[in-house]
Amino acid sequence: MKSAICVLLAVLASASAFQRLPAFRTAKAVATKTTLSAESTYWEDKPPSSVLGIGASIPSAVFGPLSIVAFIAGTYCIHESNIFNQITPTSINAVYIAGSALVPISWGMHVAAWIQKQNGK
């Protein structure tokens, strides 16, 4: 009886997908709000610090060590999350899986450190 009710509800829910559409539709004008930045993110020789957004004021001496720490922590999480071993439901730890995302983040911080070093910060 429960499965019959579930099937009935699924059929009723999907009925709207098979409605008859009008012969033509009128398009609604949608106004999008765009903000243009005064500074461009394109550069010729070296990238300006402004391409880092909110990290533009952080010096290279902070980005560099944080990049190393994030890489080490991310590598440890990859090692401990049994990526290279057989994964079972009991061996998966969500903290280690989420921590493995620190490896690509460390690459981004490394690039940010390079940008700030090029700009003398």
C-alpha positions in Angstrom: 0.0 0.0 0.0 2.8 2.4 0.9 4.6 1.7 -2.4 1.4 2.4 -4.4 1.0 5.7 -2.6 4.7 6.6 -3.4 4.2 5.7 -7.1 1.0 7.8 -7.2 2.8 10.8 -5.7 5.7 10.4 -8.1 3.3 10.3 -11.1 1.5 13.4 -9.9 4.7 15.2 -9.2 6.0 14.5 -12.7 2.7 15.4 -14.4 3.8 19.1 -14.7 6.6 18.0 -17.1 4.0 16.9 -19.7 1.8 20.0 -19.8 0.9 21.5 -23.1 2.9 24.7 -23.7 1.5 27.8 -25.4 2.2 28.2 -29.1 4.7 31.0 -28.4 6.3 32.4 -25.3 7.0 36.0 -24.5 10.4 36.7 -23.2 10.7 38.7 -20.0 13.3 41.4 -19.9 15.7 40.5 -17.2 18.0 43.3 -16.0 21.3 42.1 -14.7 23.3 44.2 -12.4 27.0 44.2 -13.3 29.7 45.9 -11.6 32.7 46.9 -13.7 36.0 47.1 -11.9 38.0 50.3 -12.4 41.2 48.2 -12.5 41.8 45.5 -15.0 43.1 42.1 -14.0 45.2 42.0 -17.2 48.9 42.7 -17.0 51.9 42.9 -19.3 55.0 42.1 -17.3 54.2 41.2 -13.8 50.8 40.7 -12.1 49.8 43.5 -9.8 48.7 42.7 -6.2 45.2 43.7 -7.0 44.6 40.4 -8.9 44.7 38.7 -5.5 41.5 40.4 -4.4 41.2 40.4 -0.6 44.7 38.9 -0.3 46.3 42.0 -2.0 47.4 43.3 1.4 48.9 40.1 2.7 52.7 39.9 2.3 54.6 37.2 0.6 56.2 36.3 4.0 52.7 35.1 5.1 51.6 33.4 1.9 54.8 31.3 1.6 54.9 29.6 4.9 51.1 29.1 4.8 51.5 27.4 1.5 54.0 25.0 3.0 51.8 24.3 6.0 48.7 23.7 3.8 50.7 21.4 1.5 52.0 19.3 4.4 48.6 19.1 6.1 46.9 18.2 2.8 49.5 15.5 2.0 49.0 14.0 5.5 45.3 14.0 5.0 45.6 12.2 1.7 47.9 9.7 3.2 45.6 9.0 6.2 42.4 8.9 4.2 43.5 5.6 2.6 43.3 7.0 -0.9 46.0 4.5 -1.9 44.6 1.6 0.1 41.3 -0.2 0.0 38.5 2.1 1.1 35.8 0.7 3.4 32.9 2.5 5.0 34.7 2.2 8.4 38.0 3.6 7.1 36.6 6.8 5.6 37.1 9.9 7.8 35.4 13.1 6.5 38.0 15.3 8.1 40.8 13.7 6.1 38.8 13.8 2.9 38.1 17.5 3.4 41.7 18.2 4.5 43.0 16.7 1.2 41.6 19.9 -0.5 44.4 21.8 1.1 46.9 20.5 -1.6 45.4 22.6 -4.4 44.8 25.5 -2.0 48.5 25.4 -1.2 49.3 25.8 -4.9 47.2 28.9 -5.0 48.9 30.3 -2.0 52.3 29.6 -3.6 51.3 31.6 -6.6 50.0 34.4 -4.4 53.3 34.4 -2.6 55.1 34.7 -6.0 52.9 37.6 -7.1 53.5 39.5 -3.8 57.3 38.8 -4.1 57.3 40.2 -7.6 55.7 43.3 -6.3 58.1 43.7 -3.4 55.6 43.0 -0.7 
